[in-house]
Amino acid sequence: MKHLQTIFLLFCISLISVSCKTEIKDTASKDLKEQLQTLFPKATIDSIATKDHFTKAYKIVLDQYLNPNNPAEGTFKHYMYISHSDYKKPTVIVTDGYSAYNRTTELSNIFKGNQVIVEYRMYGKSRPDSIPWKYLTNDNAIEDYHSIVTKLKSLYKGKWISSGISKGGETTLIYKSKYPNDVDVAIPYVAPLINGTEDPRTTNHINSVGSKECRDHIIALQRKVLENRKESIEEFKKIATENDLKFTEVPHEEALEYLVLEFPFSFWQWGGGACDKLPAINASTKEIVRKFHKDVGIGFYSDKGFHTYLPSFYQHLKELGYYGFDFTPVKDLLKVVKNTSNNRFAPKNVDLTYNPKYITKVRDFVENKGDKIIYIYGAYDPWGACAPSPKPEVDALKMVLEKADHSTRIKHFSKEDQDKIYDKLQSWLGEETKIHKLYNN
């Protein structure tokens, strides 16, 4: 009897072994697109061009739930882009804060791994014709990422890294605070965590960064544009015509005043502190207005820009916070703009009650519990004034590049500072994770 039981047991083990081998073979033989279609059965999946180290890439349009907690409330079309390298290599999930497009990110080059770029809900192609505002919340967006990552982990079993830039980096931090175990490492670039809808830290930064001579020069340029209002508006209109921009929502004169108020922020955010490239104070009004346009972009205030950024201002004024304008240098010259807030650019007839607790909770987590986060900032960038400061006992790394702006990336740091970043990544991800140092490329 014992002998028969042994034979039967060996037979069962043999069947299980054959079954497992067949299942493994079937999975391995499945095309990536088929596997993705299995994970996202209602999605439209199309092959797109590949470049760099990727071997396959797909545009995926999901039927994403408007309310992740109640599927019955309907869906919207949600876009993401998956670029494939190797199932065992690290995967970078990019939490774009606005519209998204497929490209090879810096981190994907560092790991030569896989990449998932997810467009933020209600932005870009993922925006319904009429935005249902109540569904545009950070928590709903985080549920989008959590659902996508959870499903893709059945394919990509290596290490996971989340990352985003600016508002996308802020989203990376929010995601980390809500689902700290979804990824192994988070790397937000130039990400603010903002106090209130008119955070004074940005104004304080603008009034203290660089040299006093440079700051005074900027104020002189602002004043000259407004003192020569008629000529400035004429030049503004020329630029609008050249770029086929319409200004019915925010009329030309009002848009010009916002352009002047915005310039100091944009100059330090994107100008790299290049005070030597500012027009001379005795330069023509035309030259100064065009410099303001170059750094700020009047298209931001055009009908197209106004429409494009409505969801952004909605989020900033509801949950994320923002900055206000400093009237001090030009208050006596303003005729149209009366409010230091950016709420002029938010949707109308929508509840914009600000929730101050939302970002406070995120900041509390990342500063006190946010292990395995690398923060990247440029010292000139006004958004850097709103950066979180992790406590000494938190296993995180904050890197600030001197005399650098909002475009700061890992590749811009010195070899020594890049090595600090790579060493930290290696310690967190393990020696089996290969890191391709950018200064070697």
C-alpha positions as a printed NumPy array, in Angstrom:
array([[  0.   ,   0.   ,   0.   ],
       [  2.843,   2.351,   0.937],
       [  4.465,   1.6  ,  -2.414],
       [  1.275,   2.55 ,  -4.316],
       [  1.   ,   5.806,  -2.347],
       [  4.59 ,   6.706,  -3.263],
       [  3.946,   6.034,  -6.959],
       [  0.773,   8.153,  -6.839],
       [  2.621,  11.031,  -5.109],
       [  5.414,  10.97 ,  -7.68 ],
       [  2.821,  10.982, -10.481],
       [  1.102,  14.085,  -9.015],
       [  4.405,  15.908,  -8.615],
       [  5.233,  15.082, -12.234],
       [  1.902,  16.504, -13.421],
       [  2.379,  19.707, -11.402],
       [  5.905,  20.115, -12.78 ],
       [  4.732,  19.688, -16.374],
       [  1.865,  22.127, -15.773],
       [  4.194,  24.786, -14.304],
       [  6.679,  24.407, -17.157],
       [  3.872,  24.74 , -19.701],
       [  2.541,  27.884, -17.95 ],
       [  6.007,  29.461, -17.85 ],
       [  6.548,  28.611, -21.52 ],
       [  3.153,  30.074, -22.479],
       [  3.858,  33.32 , -20.605],
       [  7.298,  33.637, -22.126],
       [  5.963,  33.018, -25.616],
       [  3.301,  35.71 , -25.303],
       [  4.056,  38.957, -27.071],
       [  4.355,  41.995, -24.784],
       [  1.352,  43.58 , -26.451],
       [ -0.738,  40.495, -25.702],
       [  0.343,  40.583, -22.075],
       [ -0.506,  44.26 , -21.807],
       [ -3.884,  43.612, -23.392],
       [ -4.528,  40.944, -20.771],
       [ -3.67 ,  43.407, -17.987],
       [ -5.734,  46.195, -19.557],
       [ -8.478,  44.312, -21.44 ],
       [-10.514,  47.388, -22.459],
       [ -7.524,  49.492, -23.507],
       [ -6.514,  50.479, -27.018],
       [ -2.869,  49.542, -27.497],
       [ -0.832,  50.747, -30.462],
       [  2.828,  50.257, -31.289],
       [  4.882,  53.45 , -31.492],
       [  8.438,  54.198, -32.573],
       [ 11.291,  53.152, -30.298],
       [ 14.654,  54.779, -29.736],
       [ 17.693,  54.592, -27.48 ],
       [ 17.845,  51.314, -25.53 ],
       [ 14.153,  50.42 , -25.858],
       [ 13.104,  47.483, -28.053],
       [  9.317,  47.98 , -28.015],
       [  7.023,  50.873, -27.182],
       [  3.261,  51.303, -26.97 ],
       [  0.693,  54.029, -26.618],
       [ -2.054,  52.776, -24.342],
       [ -5.446,  54.455, -24.001],
       [ -7.247,  53.242, -20.9  ],
       [-10.88 ,  53.459, -19.932],
       [ -9.992,  54.975, -16.565],
       [-12.58 ,  55.301, -13.827],
       [-13.677,  58.875, -13.12 ],
       [-14.114,  57.811,  -9.508],
       [-11.708,  54.967,  -8.654],
       [-13.903,  54.103,  -5.661],
       [-17.1  ,  53.824,  -7.706],
       [-16.766,  52.429, -11.251],
       [-20.469,  53.025, -11.855],
       [-19.796,  56.774, -12.205],
       [-18.186,  56.252, -15.593],
       [-14.808,  56.453, -17.326],
       [-12.598,  58.777, -19.346],
       [ -9.864,  58.123, -21.912],
       [ -6.51 ,  58.052, -20.126],
       [ -3.207,  57.99 , -22.036],
       [  0.074,  56.369, -21.071],
       [  3.222,  55.255, -22.874],
       [  5.195,  52.1  , -22.114],
       [  8.727,  51.612, -23.439],
       [ 10.208,  48.156, -22.962],
       [ 13.797,  47.108, -22.434],
       [ 13.96 ,  43.972, -20.271],
       [ 11.444,  42.395, -17.88 ],
       [ 14.104,  41.998, -15.177],
       [ 15.531,  45.51 , -15.346],
       [ 14.277,  48.475, -13.275],
       [ 11.136,  50.272, -14.347],
       [ 10.707,  54.042, -14.102],
       [  7.141,  55.309, -13.625],
       [  6.941,  58.966, -14.694],
       [  4.131,  60.898, -13.019],
       [  3.788,  63.775, -15.472],
       [  1.952,  66.671, -13.838],
       [  0.312,  67.935, -17.009],
       [ -0.041,  66.564, -20.54 ],
       [  2.41 ,  63.832, -21.505],
       [  4.341,  62.617, -24.517],
       [  6.691,  59.728, -25.07 ],
       [ 10.426,  60.416, -24.658],
       [ 13.472,  58.86 , -23.008],
       [ 13.877,  60.345, -19.544],
       [ 17.148,  60.912, -17.727],
       [ 16.449,  58.125, -15.234],
       [ 15.667,  55.662, -18.014],
       [ 19.119,  56.371, -19.409],
       [ 20.662,  55.843, -15.982],
       [ 19.059,  52.417, -15.55 ],
       [ 18.661,  51.375, -19.22 ],
       [ 15.438,  49.84 , -18.026],
       [ 11.738,  50.103, -18.756],
       [  9.698,  53.276, -18.707],
       [  6.037,  54.073, -18.048],
       [  4.874,  57.642, -18.702],
       [  1.368,  58.423, -17.439],
       [ -0.482,  61.568, -18.421],
       [ -2.2  ,  63.322, -15.529],
       [ -5.964,  62.836, -15.552],
       [ -7.921,  65.68 , -17.204],
       [ -4.843,  67.078, -19.001],
       [ -3.682,  66.825, -22.601],
       [ -5.277,  63.999, -24.553],
       [ -6.721,  62.633, -21.296],
       [ -8.986,  65.675, -20.969],
       [-12.715,  65.257, -21.704],
       [-14.384,  67.972, -23.769],
       [-16.016,  69.208, -20.583],
       [-14.004,  68.598, -17.421],
       [-16.017,  67.053, -14.57 ],
       [-14.151,  69.075, -11.927],
       [-15.15 ,  67.008,  -8.903],
       [-13.087,  64.097, -10.252],
       [ -9.928,  66.169, -10.698],
       [ -8.334,  65.447,  -7.334],
       [ -4.809,  64.433,  -6.436],
       [ -6.098,  61.374,  -4.599],
       [ -7.926,  60.164,  -7.716],
       [ -4.759,  60.678,  -9.771],
       [ -2.752,  58.691,  -7.243],
       [ -5.248,  55.842,  -7.529],
       [ -4.632,  55.889, -11.297],
       [ -0.882,  55.388, -10.746],
       [ -1.374,  52.788,  -8.021],
       [ -3.676,  50.713, -10.223],
       [ -1.316,  50.899, -13.213],
       [  1.805,  50.041, -11.201],
       [  0.087,  47.171,  -9.375],
       [ -0.893,  45.564, -12.682],
       [  2.439,  46.123, -14.412],
       [  4.378,  44.586, -11.534],
       [  3.126,  41.188, -12.712],
       [  5.288,  41.774, -15.824],
       [  8.113,  43.96 , -14.578],
       [  9.425,  42.303, -11.45 ],
       [ 12.625,  44.331, -11.053],
       [ 13.062,  47.476,  -8.994],
       [ 10.62 ,  50.343,  -9.441],
       [ 11.514,  54.046,  -9.424],
       [  8.978,  56.885,  -9.526],
       [  9.819,  60.321, -10.835],
       [  8.326,  63.55 , -12.115],
       [  9.311,  67.154, -12.796],
       [  7.861,  70.243, -11.074],
       [  4.12 ,  69.552, -10.585],
       [  4.905,  66.012, -11.733],
       [  7.578,  65.805,  -9.021],
       [  5.05 ,  67.035,  -6.504],
       [  2.793,  64.223,  -7.7  ],
       [  5.693,  61.807,  -7.133],
       [  5.866,  62.944,  -3.493],
       [  2.1  ,  62.709,  -3.021],
       [  2.131,  59.211,  -4.516],
       [  4.981,  58.204,  -2.198],
       [  3.065,  59.504,   0.831],
       [ -0.087,  57.575,  -0.103],
       [  1.54 ,  54.305,  -1.254],
       [  5.08 ,  54.25 ,   0.178],
       [  5.675,  50.629,  -0.852],
       [  4.598,  50.887,  -4.49 ],
       [  8.106,  51.876,  -5.574],
       [ 11.605,  51.229,  -4.261],
       [ 12.903,  54.771,  -4.816],
       [ 11.319,  58.144,  -5.604],
       [ 13.24 ,  60.887,  -7.45 ],
       [ 11.251,  64.131,  -7.765],
       [ 12.852,  66.942,  -9.739],
       [ 12.366,  70.614,  -8.695],
       [  9.207,  69.677,  -6.774],
       [  7.532,  72.215,  -4.475],
       [  5.231,  71.509,  -1.54 ],
       [  3.444,  74.834,  -1.304],
       [  2.004,  76.684,   1.7  ],
       [ -1.282,  78.333,   0.741],
       [ -2.514,  79.85 ,  -2.497],
       [  0.014,  82.724,  -2.28 ],
       [  3.069,  81.192,  -0.639],
       [  5.239,  84.129,   0.541],
       [  8.422,  82.045,   0.341],
       [  8.552,  82.469,  -3.444],
       [  8.42 ,  86.272,  -3.161],
       [ 11.021,  86.247,  -0.382],
       [ 13.248,  84.135,  -2.605],
       [ 12.866,  86.458,  -5.602],
       [ 13.721,  89.428,  -3.375],
       [ 16.888,  87.84 ,  -2.034],
       [ 18.363,  85.624,  -4.781],
       [ 21.259,  86.814,  -6.933],
       [ 22.66 ,  90.304,  -6.494],
       [ 20.8  ,  93.442,  -5.442],
       [ 22.037,  95.088,  -8.614],
       [ 20.371,  92.388, -10.725],
       [ 17.117,  92.525,  -8.754],
       [ 16.981,  96.319,  -9.041],
       [ 17.618,  96.019, -12.774],
       [ 14.625,  93.694, -13.142],
       [ 12.38 ,  96.156, -11.293],
       [ 13.578,  98.998, -13.513],
       [ 12.644,  96.961, -16.595],
       [  9.214,  96.151, -15.17 ],
       [  8.55 ,  99.811, -14.516],
       [  9.735, 100.908, -17.938],
       [  7.296,  98.565, -19.692],
       [  4.363,  99.959, -17.716],
       [  5.513, 103.571, -17.949],
       [  5.56 , 103.159, -21.734],
       [  2.231, 101.375, -21.74 ],
       [  0.994, 102.381, -25.21 ],
       [  4.204, 101.317, -26.926],
       [  4.35 ,  98.128, -24.832],
       [  0.811,  97.124, -25.806],
       [  1.58 ,  97.731, -29.469],
       [  4.608,  95.42 , -29.248],
       [  2.572,  92.875, -27.292],
       [ -0.034,  92.86 , -30.08 ],
       [  2.677,  92.404, -32.717],
       [  3.982,  89.332, -30.911],
       [  0.402,  88.009, -30.639],
       [ -0.137,  88.466, -34.386],
       [  3.181,  86.807, -35.232],
       [  2.172,  83.768, -33.169],
       [ -1.528,  83.756, -34.143],
       [ -2.599,  84.244, -30.52 ],
       [ -6.029,  85.539, -29.503],
       [ -6.732,  87.469, -26.288],
       [-10.487,  87.568, -25.743],
       [-10.473,  85.881, -22.304],
       [ -7.634,  88.008, -20.929],
       [ -7.478,  91.267, -22.964],
       [ -4.14 ,  92.635, -24.176],
       [ -3.674,  95.334, -21.537],
       [ -4.523,  93.01 , -18.663],
       [ -2.273,  90.299, -20.112],
       [  0.567,  92.813, -20.406],
       [  0.306,  93.667, -16.703],
       [  0.359,  89.98 , -15.78 ],
       [  3.389,  89.517, -18.044],
       [  5.208,  92.275, -16.133],
       [  4.201,  90.87 , -12.726],
       [  5.227,  87.352, -13.724],
       [  8.621,  88.255, -15.177],
       [ 10.745,  88.141, -11.965],
       [  9.441,  84.648, -11.119],
       [ 10.049,  83.337, -14.65 ],
       [ 13.465,  84.971, -14.907],
       [ 14.777,  83.189, -11.821],
       [ 12.868,  80.012, -12.643],
       [ 14.181,  79.624, -16.19 ],
       [ 16.769,  82.327, -16.8  ],
       [ 19.602,  80.667, -14.917],
       [ 20.371,  83.962, -13.177],
       [ 21.825,  85.346, -16.418],
       [ 21.616,  89.007, -15.422],
       [ 24.12 ,  89.89 , -18.132],
       [ 21.516,  88.87 , -20.716],
       [ 18.91 ,  91.327, -19.468],
       [ 18.25 ,  94.309, -21.742],
       [ 19.882,  97.546, -20.658],
       [ 17.624,  99.927, -18.767],
       [ 17.896, 102.377, -21.662],
       [ 16.996,  99.648, -24.195],
       [ 13.924, 100.137, -26.365],
       [ 10.533,  99.187, -25.012],
       [ 10.268,  96.738, -27.899],
       [ 13.435,  94.919, -26.796],
       [ 12.289,  94.71 , -23.168],
       [  8.797,  93.435, -24.026],
       [ 10.316,  90.779, -26.265],
       [ 12.668,  89.709, -23.468],
       [  9.664,  89.376, -21.158],
       [  7.933,  87.322, -23.827],
       [ 11.   ,  85.093, -24.237],
       [ 11.169,  84.295, -20.523],
       [  7.45 ,  84.163, -19.702],
       [  5.684,  83.574, -23.021],
       [  2.617,  85.69 , -23.733],
       [  0.919,  82.54 , -25.022],
       [  0.313,  81.647, -21.394],
       [ -2.317,  84.433, -21.237],
       [ -3.812,  83.772, -24.672],
       [ -7.158,  82.063, -25.144],
       [ -5.351,  78.808, -25.922],
       [ -3.085,  79.092, -22.878],
       [ -5.976,  80.04 , -20.63 ],
       [ -7.886,  76.943, -21.745],
       [ -4.853,  74.66 , -21.476],
       [ -3.99 ,  75.592, -17.899],
       [ -7.484,  75.687, -16.39 ],
       [ -7.091,  72.261, -14.735],
       [ -3.707,  73.289, -13.326],
       [ -5.026,  76.423, -11.64 ],
       [ -8.027,  74.497, -10.373],
       [ -5.721,  72.05 ,  -8.617],
       [ -3.39 ,  74.743,  -7.319],
       [ -6.225,  76.713,  -5.781],
       [ -8.007,  73.646,  -4.362],
       [ -5.231,  71.447,  -2.977],
       [ -1.689,  72.176,  -4.193],
       [ -1.258,  75.86 ,  -3.386],
       [  0.531,  78.429,  -5.55 ],
       [  2.339,  81.771,  -5.462],
       [  1.064,  85.329,  -5.561],
       [  2.324,  88.397,  -7.404],
       [  4.453,  91.023,  -5.706],
       [  2.818,  94.376,  -6.407],
       [  5.377,  96.381,  -4.408],
       [  7.712,  97.448,  -7.252],
       [  4.953,  98.494,  -9.694],
       [  1.743,  99.034,  -7.718],
       [  1.501, 102.708,  -8.713],
       [  1.641, 101.765, -12.401],
       [ -1.03 ,  99.04 , -12.463],
       [ -4.393,  99.94 , -14.009],
       [ -6.174,  96.635, -14.593],
       [ -4.824,  93.933, -12.269],
       [ -6.08 ,  94.478,  -8.72 ],
       [ -5.518,  91.082,  -7.108],
       [ -2.196,  89.448,  -6.219],
       [ -3.749,  85.986,  -6.593],
       [ -3.618,  83.786,  -9.698],
       [ -7.289,  82.918,  -9.301],
       [ -7.975,  84.999, -12.433],
       [ -6.86 ,  81.936, -14.405],
       [ -9.   ,  79.363, -12.596],
       [-12.321,  78.016, -13.919],
       [-15.407,  80.068, -13.116],
       [-18.537,  78.921, -11.312],
       [-16.601,  76.108,  -9.628],
       [-15.977,  75.642,  -5.916],
       [-12.372,  76.73 ,  -5.263],
       [-12.329,  76.334,  -1.497],
       [ -8.708,  75.645,  -0.6  ],
       [ -7.827,  72.668,   1.592],
       [ -4.641,  73.61 ,   3.524],
       [ -4.405,  70.21 ,   5.203],
       [ -3.756,  68.262,   2.018],
       [ -0.164,  69.294,   1.298],
       [  0.589,  69.679,   5.02 ],
       [ -0.067,  65.96 ,   5.404],
       [  2.147,  65.104,   2.432],
       [  4.965,  67.299,   3.748],
       [  4.701,  65.725,   7.2  ],
       [  5.171,  62.275,   5.674],
       [  8.087,  63.009,   3.356],
       [  9.985,  65.103,   5.904],
       [  9.551,  62.629,   8.763],
       [  9.106,  59.226,   7.107],
       [ 10.087,  59.691,   3.477],
       [ 12.934,  57.212,   3.15 ],
       [ 14.54 ,  56.462,  -0.219],
       [ 13.743,  59.793,  -1.86 ],
       [ 16.289,  61.838,  -3.838],
       [ 15.383,  65.517,  -4.288],
       [ 16.884,  67.544,  -7.146],
       [ 16.775,  71.381,  -7.118],
       [ 18.396,  74.464,  -8.638],
       [ 19.287,  77.209,  -6.161],
       [ 17.883,  80.07 ,  -8.284],
       [ 14.49 ,  78.426,  -8.832],
       [ 11.691,  80.103,  -6.789],
       [  9.967,  76.738,  -6.442],
       [ 13.023,  75.548,  -4.544],
       [ 11.972,  77.891,  -1.745],
       [  8.99 ,  75.552,  -1.27 ],
       [ 11.068,  72.374,  -1.211],
       [ 10.564,  69.934,   1.676],
       [ 13.405,  69.503,   4.175],
       [ 13.734,  65.862,   5.252],
       [ 14.757,  65.37 ,   8.869],
       [ 18.343,  64.129,   9.518],
       [ 17.108,  60.711,  10.623],
       [ 15.262,  60.154,   7.335],
       [ 17.178,  58.118,   4.759],
       [ 16.851,  60.632,   1.922],
       [ 19.157,  62.82 ,  -0.15 ],
       [ 18.491,  66.444,  -1.114],
       [ 20.741,  67.911,  -3.801],
       [ 20.706,  71.642,  -4.61 ],
       [ 22.802,  72.895,  -7.515],
       [ 24.204,  76.384,  -7.032],
       [ 23.397,  79.051,  -9.647],
       [ 20.941,  76.709, -11.38 ],
       [ 17.256,  76.945, -12.219],
       [ 14.116,  74.876, -12.82 ],
       [ 15.782,  72.929, -15.62 ],
       [ 18.248,  71.297, -13.176],
       [ 18.795,  67.567, -13.707],
       [ 21.222,  64.966, -12.343],
       [ 23.477,  65.383, -15.384],
       [ 24.139,  69.016, -14.457],
       [ 25.845,  68.179, -11.153],
       [ 29.577,  67.684, -10.825],
       [ 31.042,  64.184, -11.068],
       [ 31.527,  64.191,  -7.298],
       [ 27.916,  65.153,  -6.612],
       [ 26.578,  62.736,  -9.213],
       [ 28.497,  59.982,  -7.453],
       [ 26.694,  60.858,  -4.211],
       [ 23.442,  60.253,  -6.041],
       [ 24.607,  57.022,  -7.698],
       [ 26.042,  55.67 ,  -4.442],
       [ 22.776,  56.324,  -2.644],
       [ 20.802,  54.655,  -5.423],
       [ 23.127,  51.651,  -5.367],
       [ 22.723,  51.262,  -1.609],
       [ 18.945,  51.348,  -1.908],
       [ 18.52 ,  49.237,  -5.049],
       [ 21.244,  46.677,  -4.414],
       [ 24.421,  45.755,  -6.242],
       [ 22.498,  43.691,  -8.802],
       [ 21.049,  46.921, -10.22 ],
       [ 23.379,  48.32 , -12.847],
       [ 23.71 ,  52.104, -12.907],
       [ 24.936,  53.807, -16.068],
       [ 26.602,  56.988, -14.845],
       [ 25.745,  59.937, -17.003],
       [ 29.231,  61.414, -17.002],
       [ 30.452,  58.217, -18.675],
       [ 28.02 ,  58.578, -21.579]])
